[in-house]
Amino acid sequence: MSRTSMSKIAKLAGVSKATVSRAINTPDLVKDSTLEMIRQIMEKQNYVYDAVASDLSRQKTSVIGVIIPTIRSSIFADSTYGVEEAASQNGYTIIIGNTNYDIQSSINILRLMEMRRVAGIVLTGLSDEERPIVTKICEMGTPCVVTWETLNSTSFSYVGFDNFKAARAMTNYLISLQHTKIGLIVGPFSKVKRVAQRLAGYKAALEEHGLSYDPNLVIETEYSLMEGKEGARALLSLPDPPTAIFAASDVLAMGAMATIREIGMSVPEDISVAGFDDIDFASCCAPPLTTARIPAYEMGKMAMKVLLELMKKDSHQVNQYCLDTNLIIRESCQVYSGNTTR
């Protein structure tokens, strides 16, 4: 059976071939009634759009590269969904590169995406090691947008948030509840700058209130429930354990709460627990988790919109946006009275 051509679809719809192309690639530019008619005709004719041939004729791909540190995290799924939704609405598809927080893996993925001639790239953070290759990719005409952090540079576009400010705000909140010994379970801050900024925010809040920083109260780990459980176990095994735990990821916080229950303690009566991200499950914990809300979906969607603008203008214009974060106060933290079952 021969393939139905775009020309045939245009003839049946009574529109130009260019209108059919717009309906496929930039549907937002086509009137709703016309778009629906074209789609119905394509479905009836079993029309399959040849994206590869179109990319070759336009000398431009319709694929967006998205680089994330892990596919196992729901918070990165939210930001990736935001990218994908905005991309799909504008006739683009995405491919995902998973780095497992490894810089060399990220560099290898960037090089592969460069060779694949993707239309644009959305990155999760930007390390010093990645900067040279990202600079080269941008200079060659492929726009890149950094997410999940802000940058002290006017050379790169980003849609992020202030990790330092969000972590400092949460630590300040715990201190306002009379906690002076606060444990921190945090991701790989020795490898990832945005995570290091969360540690720096925690330290800054302690300093603001005249509290000394104790490295024994800081657990550097990977992001998983099990790592959160082990982190809490290590903190609660200290001779003088913390009265509150700030887990700089909701997944780590949930793991910490599981350990607290296992050893016969209660949240927040015996120890307060706060998280970071505000994933869907955070409000469903027992008790519901106090956390810092990160606008992950909005960040991904906005990053894709910035990328689209850069691709349309075909320029090296830099756009930088810092989105707001909020403390979501629930039931997992309370004022420290000095009386616990420990």
FILUM-77067 format. One record per atom (N, C-alpha, C): chain; x, y, z. Coordinates in steps of 0.2 Angstrom, whole numbers, plus 5000, padded with zeros to 4 digits. Layout:
REM residues N
  ch    xx    yy    zz
   A     X     Y     Z
...
This chain:
REM residues 342
  ch    xx    yy    zz
   A  5004  4994  5000
   A  5000  5000  5000
   A  5004  5006  5000
   A  5003  5011  4995
   A  5007  5017  4995
   A  5005  5022  5000
   A  5010  5026  5002
   A  5009  5031  5008
   A  5005  5037  5005
   A  5000  5039  5009
   A  4997  5045  5007
   A  5001  5051  5008
   A  5001  5056  5003
   A  5006  5061  5003
   A  5003  5067  5007
   A  5007  5072  5009
   A  5004  5078  5012
   A  5000  5082  5006
   A  5002  5082  5000
   A  4999  5085  4995
   A  4991  5083  4994
   A  4990  5076  4995
   A  4984  5073  4995
   A  4980  5076  5001
   A  4983  5076  5007
   A  4979  5078  5013
   A  4977  5086  5012
   A  4981  5090  5009
   A  4980  5097  5007
   A  4974  5097  5003
   A  4974  5093  4997
   A  4969  5093  4992
   A  4962  5091  4995
   A  4962  5086  4999
   A  4956  5084  5002
   A  4953  5089  5007
   A  4958  5092  5011
   A  4955  5097  5016
   A  4954  5104  5012
   A  4956  5105  5006
   A  4955  5111  5003
   A  4959  5117  5006
   A  4965  5115  5008
   A  4970  5120  5010
   A  4976  5119  5007
   A  4981  5124  5008
   A  4988  5123  5005
   A  4992  5118  5009
   A  4997  5115  5005
   A  5002  5111  5008
   A  5005  5114  5014
   A  5006  5120  5014
   A  5010  5124  5019
   A  5005  5124  5026
   A  4999  5124  5025
   A  4994  5124  5030
   A  4994  5117  5034
   A  4994  5112  5030
   A  4995  5105  5033
   A  5002  5105  5037
   A  5007  5107  5034
   A  5013  5107  5037
   A  5013  5111  5044
   A  5010  5117  5044
   A  5009  5121  5050
   A  5005  5117  5055
   A  5000  5113  5053
   A  4995  5109  5057
   A  4999  5104  5061
   A  5004  5102  5058
   A  5009  5096  5060
   A  5014  5099  5065
   A  5017  5104  5062
   A  5023  5107  5066
   A  5022  5112  5071
   A  5017  5117  5069
   A  5016  5123  5073
   A  5008  5123  5074
   A  5005  5119  5077
   A  4997  5119  5077
   A  4994  5125  5080
   A  4998  5128  5085
   A  4996  5134  5088
   A  4995  5140  5083
   A  4998  5139  5077
   A  4997  5144  5072
   A  4991  5143  5067
   A  4987  5138  5068
   A  4982  5136  5064
   A  4975  5136  5067
   A  4970  5139  5064
   A  4964  5140  5067
   A  4961  5133  5069
   A  4958  5133  5075
   A  4955  5127  5078
   A  4951  5123  5073
   A  4946  5126  5070
   A  4942  5122  5065
   A  4946  5119  5060
   A  4951  5122  5057
   A  4955  5120  5051
   A  4959  5114  5054
   A  4962  5115  5060
   A  4966  5110  5063
   A  4963  5104  5064
   A  4957  5104  5067
   A  4953  5098  5068
   A  4951  5095  5061
   A  4949  5098  5056
   A  4947  5095  5050
   A  4953  5092  5047
   A  4959  5095  5047
   A  4965  5092  5044
   A  4967  5085  5048
   A  4966  5086  5055
   A  4968  5080  5059
   A  4963  5074  5057
   A  4957  5075  5056
   A  4952  5070  5055
   A  4953  5067  5048
   A  4955  5071  5043
   A  4957  5068  5036
   A  4963  5064  5037
   A  4968  5066  5040
   A  4974  5063  5041
   A  4973  5056  5044
   A  4969  5056  5049
   A  4967  5049  5053
   A  4963  5045  5048
   A  4958  5048  5044
   A  4955  5043  5040
   A  4959  5041  5034
   A  4964  5044  5032
   A  4968  5042  5026
   A  4974  5038  5029
   A  4975  5037  5036
   A  4980  5034  5039
   A  4987  5037  5037
   A  4987  5044  5037
   A  4993  5048  5035
   A  4998  5048  5041
   A  5004  5046  5039
   A  5010  5046  5044
   A  5015  5051  5042
   A  5016  5056  5046
   A  5020  5061  5044
   A  5028  5059  5044
   A  5031  5060  5039
   A  5038  5058  5038
   A  5043  5064  5041
   A  5044  5063  5048
   A  5048  5068  5051
   A  5055  5069  5049
   A  5058  5063  5047
   A  5065  5063  5045
   A  5066  5066  5039
   A  5061  5065  5034
   A  5062  5068  5027
   A  5061  5076  5028
   A  5056  5078  5033
   A  5055  5085  5034
   A  5061  5088  5037
   A  5064  5085  5042
   A  5070  5088  5045
   A  5076  5089  5040
   A  5076  5084  5035
   A  5081  5084  5030
   A  5080  5090  5025
   A  5074  5091  5023
   A  5072  5096  5019
   A  5073  5103  5022
   A  5071  5104  5028
   A  5072  5110  5032
   A  5079  5111  5034
   A  5083  5106  5034
   A  5090  5106  5037
   A  5089  5108  5045
   A  5084  5105  5048
   A  5083  5107  5055
   A  5079  5101  5058
   A  5081  5099  5064
   A  5078  5093  5067
   A  5072  5096  5071
   A  5067  5091  5073
   A  5062  5093  5077
   A  5062  5089  5084
   A  5068  5088  5086
   A  5069  5084  5092
   A  5073  5089  5097
   A  5071  5089  5103
   A  5074  5092  5109
   A  5077  5088  5113
   A  5083  5089  5115
   A  5087  5085  5120
   A  5085  5087  5127
   A  5084  5083  5132
   A  5083  5085  5139
   A  5088  5080  5143
   A  5092  5084  5147
   A  5097  5080  5151
   A  5095  5081  5158
   A  5093  5075  5162
   A  5091  5075  5169
   A  5096  5070  5172
   A  5097  5071  5179
   A  5101  5067  5183
   A  5099  5060  5184
   A  5092  5059  5185
   A  5090  5052  5186
   A  5082  5052  5184
   A  5080  5046  5181
   A  5074  5045  5178
   A  5069  5042  5184
   A  5073  5041  5190
   A  5069  5038  5195
   A  5066  5043  5200
   A  5067  5049  5199
   A  5064  5054  5203
   A  5057  5057  5200
   A  5052  5058  5204
   A  5046  5061  5202
   A  5046  5068  5201
   A  5051  5071  5204
   A  5051  5079  5204
   A  5055  5080  5197
   A  5059  5076  5195
   A  5062  5077  5188
   A  5057  5075  5182
   A  5053  5070  5184
   A  5048  5068  5179
   A  5043  5074  5178
   A  5042  5078  5184
   A  5037  5084  5183
   A  5040  5089  5179
   A  5047  5091  5179
   A  5050  5096  5175
   A  5050  5094  5168
   A  5052  5087  5167
   A  5052  5084  5160
   A  5045  5084  5157
   A  5040  5083  5161
   A  5033  5083  5158
   A  5032  5090  5156
   A  5034  5095  5159
   A  5033  5102  5157
   A  5036  5104  5151
   A  5043  5101  5150
   A  5046  5102  5144
   A  5042  5099  5138
   A  5041  5092  5139
   A  5038  5088  5134
   A  5031  5091  5132
   A  5027  5094  5136
   A  5020  5096  5135
   A  5021  5103  5130
   A  5026  5107  5132
   A  5027  5113  5128
   A  5030  5111  5121
   A  5034  5106  5121
   A  5037  5104  5115
   A  5032  5101  5110
   A  5028  5097  5113
   A  5023  5093  5109
   A  5018  5098  5106
   A  5016  5103  5110
   A  5011  5108  5107
   A  5014  5112  5101
   A  5021  5112  5100
   A  5024  5116  5095
   A  5027  5111  5090
   A  5025  5105  5090
   A  5027  5101  5084
   A  5034  5098  5086
   A  5037  5097  5092
   A  5043  5095  5093
   A  5042  5088  5098
   A  5047  5084  5097
   A  5047  5078  5102
   A  5054  5079  5106
   A  5054  5075  5111
   A  5060  5075  5116
   A  5064  5069  5116
   A  5070  5069  5117
   A  5074  5063  5119
   A  5077  5065  5126
   A  5078  5060  5130
   A  5080  5061  5137
   A  5087  5057  5138
   A  5091  5061  5141
   A  5098  5058  5143
   A  5098  5058  5151
   A  5100  5052  5153
   A  5100  5051  5161
   A  5107  5050  5163
   A  5110  5055  5167
   A  5117  5055  5169
   A  5119  5052  5175
   A  5114  5050  5179
   A  5115  5047  5186
   A  5120  5051  5190
   A  5120  5058  5189
   A  5124  5063  5193
   A  5131  5062  5191
   A  5133  5059  5186
   A  5140  5059  5184
   A  5141  5064  5178
   A  5146  5068  5179
   A  5148  5073  5175
   A  5150  5071  5168
   A  5154  5065  5168
   A  5157  5063  5162
   A  5151  5060  5158
   A  5146  5057  5161
   A  5140  5054  5157
   A  5137  5060  5154
   A  5136  5066  5158
   A  5133  5072  5155
   A  5136  5074  5149
   A  5143  5075  5149
   A  5147  5077  5144
   A  5146  5073  5138
   A  5146  5066  5139
   A  5145  5061  5133
   A  5138  5062  5130
   A  5133  5063  5134
   A  5126  5064  5131
   A  5126  5071  5127
   A  5129  5076  5130
   A  5129  5082  5126
   A  5133  5081  5119
   A  5138  5078  5119
   A  5141  5077  5113
   A  5137  5073  5108
   A  5134  5068  5111
   A  5129  5064  5106
   A  5123  5068  5104
   A  5121  5072  5108
   A  5115  5077  5106
   A  5118  5082  5101
   A  5124  5084  5101
   A  5127  5088  5096
   A  5128  5085  5090
   A  5130  5078  5090
   A  5130  5075  5084
   A  5124  5073  5080
   A  5119  5072  5085
   A  5112  5071  5082
   A  5108  5077  5079
   A  5112  5083  5080
   A  5109  5089  5078
   A  5102  5091  5081
   A  5101  5090  5087
   A  5095  5092  5090
   A  5094  5099  5089
   A  5087  5101  5090
   A  5085  5108  5089
   A  5087  5112  5095
   A  5087  5109  5100
   A  5089  5113  5107
   A  5090  5108  5112
   A  5093  5111  5118
   A  5094  5106  5123
   A  5092  5110  5130
   A  5089  5106  5134
   A  5087  5108  5141
   A  5091  5104  5146
   A  5095  5108  5150
   A  5100  5104  5155
   A  5097  5105  5162
   A  5099  5100  5166
   A  5098  5101  5173
   A  5104  5103  5176
   A  5105  5110  5178
   A  5111  5112  5180
   A  5116  5113  5175
   A  5122  5116  5177
   A  5128  5117  5173
   A  5134  5117  5177
   A  5138  5112  5176
   A  5144  5111  5179
   A  5150  5115  5176
   A  5155  5116  5179
   A  5161  5120  5176
   A  5164  5115  5170
   A  5164  5109  5171
   A  5166  5104  5166
   A  5162  5104  5160
   A  5155  5106  5161
   A  5151  5106  5155
   A  5151  5112  5151
   A  5153  5118  5154
   A  5153  5124  5151
   A  5156  5125  5144
   A  5162  5122  5143
   A  5165  5123  5137
   A  5161  5120  5131
   A  5159  5114  5132
   A  5155  5110  5127
   A  5148  5114  5126
   A  5145  5116  5131
   A  5138  5120  5130
   A  5139  5126  5127
   A  5145  5130  5128
   A  5147  5136  5125
   A  5147  5135  5117
   A  5151  5129  5116
   A  5152  5128  5109
   A  5146  5126  5105
   A  5141  5122  5108
   A  5135  5120  5105
   A  5131  5126  5104
   A  5131  5131  5109
   A  5127  5137  5108
   A  5130  5141  5102
   A  5136  5142  5102
   A  5140  5146  5096
   A  5138  5143  5090
   A  5137  5136  5089
   A  5136  5133  5083
   A  5129  5133  5081
   A  5125  5137  5085
   A  5118  5138  5083
   A  5112  5134  5086
   A  5114  5129  5091
   A  5109  5125  5095
   A  5108  5128  5102
   A  5103  5132  5103
   A  5101  5135  5109
   A  5101  5130  5115
   A  5103  5132  5121
   A  5103  5128  5127
   A  5100  5132  5133
   A  5096  5129  5137
   A  5093  5132  5143
   A  5094  5128  5149
   A  5097  5131  5154
   A  5099  5127  5160
   A  5093  5128  5165
   A  5091  5123  5168
   A  5086  5123  5173
   A  5088  5120  5180
   A  5084  5121  5185
   A  5085  5119  5192
   A  5090  5123  5196
   A  5093  5128  5193
   A  5098  5133  5197
   A  5098  5139  5193
   A  5101  5144  5196
   A  5103  5150  5193
   A  5110  5151  5193
   A  5112  5155  5188
   A  5120  5155  5186
   A  5122  5162  5187
   A  5128  5162  5190
   A  5132  5169  5190
   A  5136  5170  5184
   A  5132  5170  5178
   A  5135  5171  5172
   A  5129  5174  5167
   A  5132  5179  5163
   A  5127  5182  5158
   A  5128  5178  5151
   A  5131  5173  5151
   A  5132  5169  5145
   A  5127  5164  5143
   A  5123  5162  5148
   A  5119  5156  5147
   A  5112  5158  5149
   A  5107  5155  5146
   A  5100  5156  5147
   A  5098  5151  5153
   A  5094  5153  5157
   A  5092  5148  5162
   A  5084  5150  5165
   A  5081  5144  5167
   A  5075  5145  5171
   A  5076  5141  5177
   A  5077  5144  5182
   A  5079  5140  5188
   A  5076  5143  5195
   A  5079  5142  5200
   A  5076  5144  5207
   A  5083  5145  5211
   A  5082  5149  5217
   A  5088  5150  5221
   A  5088  5144  5226
   A  5092  5139  5225
   A  5093  5134  5230
   A  5095  5136  5237
   A  5100  5141  5237
   A  5102  5143  5243
   A  5097  5146  5247
   A  5093  5151  5244
   A  5088  5154  5247
   A  5082  5149  5250
   A  5080  5144  5246
   A  5075  5140  5248
   A  5078  5135  5254
   A  5084  5133  5254
   A  5087  5129  5260
   A  5087  5134  5266
   A  5090  5140  5265
   A  5090  5144  5271
   A  5083  5146  5274
   A  5078  5147  5270
   A  5072  5148  5273
   A  5069  5142  5277
   A  5070  5136  5274
   A  5068  5130  5278
   A  5072  5129  5285
   A  5078  5130  5284
   A  5082  5130  5291
   A  5080  5135  5295
   A  5079  5141  5293
   A  5077  5147  5297
   A  5070  5145  5300
   A  5065  5142  5297
   A  5059  5140  5299
   A  5060  5135  5305
   A  5064  5130  5304
   A  5066  5125  5310
   A  5069  5128  5316
   A  5073  5133  5315
   A  5076  5137  5320
   A  5070  5141  5324
   A  5066  5144  5320
   A  5060  5147  5323
   A  5056  5143  5328
   A  5056  5136  5327
   A  5053  5132  5331
   A  5057  5129  5337
   A  5062  5133  5338
   A  5067  5132  5344
   A  5071  5126  5343
   A  5072  5124  5337
   A  5077  5118  5336
   A  5084  5122  5335
   A  5089  5119  5339
   A  5096  5122  5338
   A  5101  5117  5336
   A  5098  5111  5336
   A  5102  5105  5333
   A  5098  5102  5327
   A  5100  5104  5321
   A  5096  5102  5315
   A  5101  5097  5311
   A  5099  5091  5310
   A  5102  5087  5305
   A  5101  5088  5298
   A  5105  5087  5293
   A  5104  5088  5286
   A  5106  5082  5282
   A  5101  5079  5279
   A  5102  5074  5274
   A  5102  5077  5267
   A  5107  5077  5263
   A  5107  5081  5257
   A  5111  5077  5252
   A  5109  5078  5246
   A  5112  5075  5240
   A  5119  5076  5239
   A  5122  5074  5233
   A  5129  5074  5232
   A  5132  5081  5231
   A  5133  5085  5236
   A  5135  5092  5236
   A  5142  5092  5234
   A  5146  5087  5235
   A  5153  5087  5233
   A  5154  5087  5225
   A  5148  5085  5221
   A  5148  5084  5214
   A  5144  5089  5211
   A  5138  5091  5214
   A  5133  5095  5211
   A  5132  5102  5214
   A  5133  5107  5210
   A  5133  5114  5213
   A  5127  5116  5216
   A  5121  5115  5213
   A  5115  5117  5215
   A  5114  5113  5222
   A  5116  5107  5223
   A  5115  5104  5230
   A  5120  5107  5235
   A  5126  5109  5232
   A  5130  5113  5237
   A  5127  5119  5239
   A  5123  5122  5235
   A  5120  5128  5237
   A  5115  5127  5243
   A  5112  5121  5243
   A  5107  5119  5248
   A  5111  5119  5255
   A  5117  5116  5254
   A  5121  5115  5260
   A  5123  5122  5263
   A  5125  5126  5258
   A  5127  5133  5260
   A  5121  5137  5263
   A  5115  5136  5261
   A  5109  5139  5264
   A  5108  5137  5271
   A  5109  5131  5272
   A  5108  5128  5279
   A  5113  5131  5283
   A  5120  5131  5281
   A  5125  5134  5285
   A  5124  5142  5286
   A  5121  5145  5281
   A  5120  5152  5282
   A  5115  5154  5288
   A  5109  5150  5288
   A  5104  5151  5293
   A  5107  5149  5300
   A  5111  5144  5300
   A  5114  5143  5307
   A  5118  5149  5309
   A  5122  5151  5305
   A  5126  5157  5306
   A  5122  5163  5308
   A  5117  5164  5305
   A  5113  5170  5306
   A  5110  5170  5313
   A  5109  5164  5316
   A  5106  5163  5323
   A  5112  5162  5328
   A  5118  5162  5326
   A  5123  5161  5331
   A  5124  5154  5333
   A  5122  5149  5328
   A  5123  5142  5330
   A  5129  5139  5326
   A  5132  5135  5329
   A  5138  5132  5326
   A  5137  5127  5321
   A  5141  5127  5316
   A  5140  5121  5311
   A  5144  5115  5313
   A  5140  5109  5313
   A  5143  5103  5315
   A  5143  5098  5309
   A  5149  5097  5306
   A  5149  5092  5300
   A  5146  5085  5302
   A  5146  5083  5308
   A  5143  5077  5310
   A  5136  5076  5309
   A  5133  5082  5309
   A  5125  5082  5308
   A  5123  5083  5300
   A  5128  5082  5296
   A  5127  5083  5289
   A  5128  5076  5285
   A  5124  5073  5282
   A  5124  5067  5279
   A  5124  5068  5271
   A  5129  5067  5267
   A  5129  5067  5260
   A  5128  5060  5257
   A  5123  5060  5253
   A  5120  5054  5250
   A  5117  5054  5243
   A  5115  5049  5241
   A  5111  5049  5235
   A  5104  5049  5236
   A  5100  5051  5231
   A  5093  5052  5232
   A  5089  5045  5232
   A  5087  5042  5237
   A  5082  5037  5237
   A  5079  5036  5244
   A  5074  5032  5245
   A  5071  5031  5251
   A  5076  5027  5256
   A  5079  5022  5253
   A  5084  5019  5257
   A  5089  5023  5260
   A  5092  5028  5256
   A  5097  5032  5258
   A  5095  5037  5263
   A  5088  5039  5263
   A  5085  5043  5268
   A  5085  5039  5274
   A  5083  5033  5274
   A  5082  5029  5280
   A  5089  5028  5284
   A  5094  5027  5280
   A  5101  5026  5283
   A  5104  5032  5285
   A  5102  5038  5282
   A  5104  5044  5284
   A  5101  5046  5291
   A  5095  5045  5292
   A  5092  5046  5298
   A  5094  5042  5304
   A  5096  5035  5302
   A  5098  5031  5307
   A  5105  5033  5309
   A  5109  5036  5305
   A  5116  5038  5307
   A  5115  5044  5311
   A  5111  5049  5310
   A  5110  5055  5314
   A  5107  5053  5321
   A  5102  5049  5321
   A  5099  5047  5327
   A  5103  5042  5332
   A  5109  5040  5329
   A  5114  5036  5332
   A  5119  5040  5336
   A  5119  5046  5334
   A  5124  5051  5337
   A  5123  5051  5345
   A  5129  5052  5348
   A  5128  5053  5356
   A  5123  5059  5358
   A  5123  5064  5354
   A  5119  5070  5355
   A  5115  5071  5348
   A  5110  5067  5347
   A  5106  5067  5340
   A  5102  5074  5340
   A  5101  5075  5333
   A  5097  5082  5332
   A  5090  5081  5334
   A  5086  5087  5335
   A  5079  5087  5337
   A  5075  5088  5331
   A  5078  5090  5325
   A  5075  5091  5319
   A  5079  5088  5313
   A  5076  5086  5308
   A  5080  5084  5302
   A  5077  5087  5296
   A  5082  5091  5292
   A  5080  5094  5286
   A  5083  5089  5281
   A  5078  5086  5277
   A  5081  5082  5271
   A  5080  5086  5265
   A  5085  5087  5261
   A  5085  5092  5256
   A  5082  5088  5249
   A  5077  5084  5250
   A  5073  5080  5245
   A  5068  5077  5249
   A  5062  5077  5246
   A  5056  5074  5250
   A  5057  5066  5250
   A  5060  5063  5245
   A  5061  5056  5245
   A  5066  5054  5251
   A  5071  5058  5252
   A  5075  5057  5258
   A  5071  5058  5265
   A  5067  5063  5265
   A  5063  5064  5271
   A  5058  5059  5272
   A  5055  5056  5267
   A  5051  5050  5268
   A  5055  5044  5271
   A  5061  5043  5268
   A  5065  5038  5271
   A  5067  5039  5278
   A  5068  5045  5280
   A  5070  5047  5287
   A  5064  5045  5291
   A  5058  5047  5289
   A  5052  5046  5293
   A  5051  5039  5294
   A  5052  5034  5289
   A  5052  5027  5290
   A  5056  5025  5296
   A  5062  5027  5296
   A  5067  5025  5301
   A  5065  5027  5308
   A  5062  5033  5308
   A  5060  5036  5315
   A  5054  5031  5317
   A  5050  5029  5313
   A  5044  5025  5315
   A  5047  5018  5317
   A  5052  5015  5313
   A  5055  5009  5315
   A  5058  5008  5322
   A  5061  5014  5324
   A  5064  5014  5330
   A  5060  5016  5336
   A  5053  5017  5335
   A  5049  5018  5340
   A  5048  5025  5342
   A  5050  5030  5338
   A  5049  5037  5339
   A  5043  5039  5334
   A  5041  5046  5336
   A  5036  5049  5332
   A  5038  5055  5329
   A  5035  5057  5323
   A  5036  5063  5320
   A  5029  5067  5321
   A  5029  5073  5323
   A  5034  5077  5325
   A  5035  5077  5333
   A  5032  5073  5337
   A  5032  5073  5344
   A  5039  5072  5347
   A  5043  5067  5344
   A  5050  5066  5346
   A  5055  5070  5342
   A  5054  5070  5335
   A  5058  5074  5331
   A  5054  5077  5325
   A  5056  5083  5323
   A  5053  5086  5317
   A  5057  5084  5311
   A  5053  5083  5305
   A  5056  5082  5299
   A  5053  5086  5294
   A  5058  5089  5290
   A  5056  5094  5284
   A  5059  5091  5278
   A  5056  5092  5272
   A  5058  5090  5266
   A  5060  5096  5261
   A  5060  5094  5254
   A  5062  5099  5249
   A  5060  5096  5243
   A  5055  5100  5239
   A  5053  5098  5232
   A  5045  5099  5232
   A  5042  5096  5237
   A  5034  5095  5237
   A  5032  5091  5232
   A  5034  5085  5232
   A  5031  5080  5227
   A  5024  5078  5229
   A  5021  5075  5225
   A  5014  5073  5226
   A  5013  5069  5233
   A  5017  5065  5234
   A  5016  5061  5240
   A  5018  5065  5247
   A  5021  5070  5246
   A  5022  5074  5252
   A  5016  5076  5256
   A  5011  5077  5253
   A  5005  5079  5257
   A  5001  5073  5260
   A  5003  5067  5257
   A  5000  5061  5259
   A  5004  5057  5264
   A  5009  5059  5267
   A  5013  5056  5272
   A  5009  5056  5278
   A  5012  5052  5283
   A  5009  5052  5290
   A  5014  5053  5295
   A  5015  5059  5297
   A  5010  5065  5296
   A  5012  5068  5289
   A  5008  5073  5286
   A  5009  5076  5280
   A  5016  5080  5281
   A  5020  5081  5276
   A  5027  5083  5276
   A  5027  5091  5275
   A  5030  5094  5280
   A  5032  5101  5279
   A  5038  5101  5274
   A  5038  5105  5269
   A  5043  5105  5263
   A  5043  5112  5260
   A  5048  5112  5255
   A  5049  5118  5251
   A  5047  5116  5244
   A  5042  5120  5242
   A  5039  5119  5235
   A  5043  5121  5230
   A  5045  5117  5225
   A  5049  5119  5219
   A  5044  5119  5213
   A  5044  5124  5209
   A  5039  5124  5203
   A  5042  5120  5197
   A  5043  5113  5198
   A  5046  5109  5193
   A  5043  5109  5187
   A  5036  5108  5187
   A  5032  5108  5180
   A  5033  5115  5177
   A  5031  5120  5180
   A  5032  5127  5177
   A  5039  5128  5175
   A  5044  5126  5178
   A  5051  5127  5176
   A  5052  5124  5170
   A  5050  5118  5169
   A  5051  5114  5163
   A  5047  5117  5157
   A  5041  5119  5158
   A  5037  5122  5153
   A  5040  5129  5150
   A  5042  5133  5155
   A  5045  5139  5154
   A  5051  5138  5150
   A  5055  5134  5152
   A  5062  5132  5149
   A  5061  5131  5142
   A  5056  5127  5140
   A  5054  5125  5133
   A  5052  5131  5129
   A  5048  5135  5132
   A  5046  5141  5129
   A  5052  5146  5127
   A  5056  5147  5132
   A  5063  5151  5131
   A  5066  5148  5125
   A  5067  5141  5125
   A  5071  5138  5120
   A  5067  5139  5113
   A  5061  5139  5113
   A  5057  5140  5106
   A  5058  5147  5104
   A  5058  5152  5108
   A  5060  5159  5106
   A  5067  5159  5104
   A  5072  5156  5107
   A  5079  5156  5104
   A  5079  5153  5098
   A  5075  5148  5096
   A  5076  5144  5090
   A  5073  5148  5084
   A  5067  5152  5086
   A  5064  5156  5081
   A  5068  5162  5079
   A  5071  5165  5084
   A  5075  5171  5083
   A  5082  5169  5080
   A  5084  5163  5081
   A  5091  5160  5079
   A  5096  5165  5081
   A  5096  5167  5087
   A  5101  5171  5090
   A  5104  5169  5096
   A  5109  5172  5098
   A  5113  5171  5105
   A  5110  5175  5111
   A  5104  5177  5110
   A  5101  5181  5115
   A  5101  5176  5122
   A  5102  5180  5128
   A  5102  5176  5134
   A  5096  5178  5138
   A  5092  5173  5140
   A  5086  5175  5144
   A  5087  5171  5151
   A  5086  5174  5156
   A  5087  5172  5163
   A  5081  5173  5167
   A  5078  5168  5171
   A  5072  5168  5175
   A  5073  5164  5181
   A  5072  5168  5187
   A  5072  5164  5194
   A  5065  5164  5196
   A  5063  5158  5197
   A  5056  5157  5199
   A  5056  5156  5207
   A  5050  5158  5210
   A  5049  5158  5217
   A  5048  5151  5220
   A  5051  5150  5226
   A  5049  5144  5230
   A  5045  5146  5236
   A  5042  5141  5239
   A  5038  5143  5245
   A  5038  5137  5250
   A  5038  5139  5256
   A  5038  5134  5262
   A  5030  5132  5262
   A  5030  5125  5262
   A  5023  5123  5263
   A  5023  5119  5270
   A  5019  5123  5275
   A  5019  5121  5282
   A  5014  5116  5283
   A  5016  5109  5285
   A  5011  5104  5286
   A  5012  5102  5294
   A  5012  5095  5295
   A  5011  5093  5302
   A  5017  5089  5304
   A  5023  5089  5300
   A  5029  5085  5302
   A  5034  5089  5306
   A  5032  5095  5308
   A  5037  5099  5312
   A  5033  5103  5318
   A  5036  5103  5323
   A  5033  5107  5329
   A  5038  5110  5333
   A  5036  5114  5338
   A  5040  5118  5342
   A  5044  5113  5347
   A  5050  5114  5347
   A  5054  5109  5352
   A  5053  5112  5359
   A  5051  5107  5363
   A  5050  5109  5370
   A  5055  5107  5375
   A  5060  5103  5372
   A  5065  5100  5376
   A  5063  5093  5380
   A  5057  5091  5378
   A  5054  5085  5381
   A  5053  5080  5376
   A  5057  5075  5375
   A  5056  5069  5370
   A  5057  5063  5374
   A  5055  5057  5370
   A  5056  5050  5373
   A  5063  5048  5373
   A  5067  5051  5370
   A  5074  5049  5370
   A  5078  5049  5376
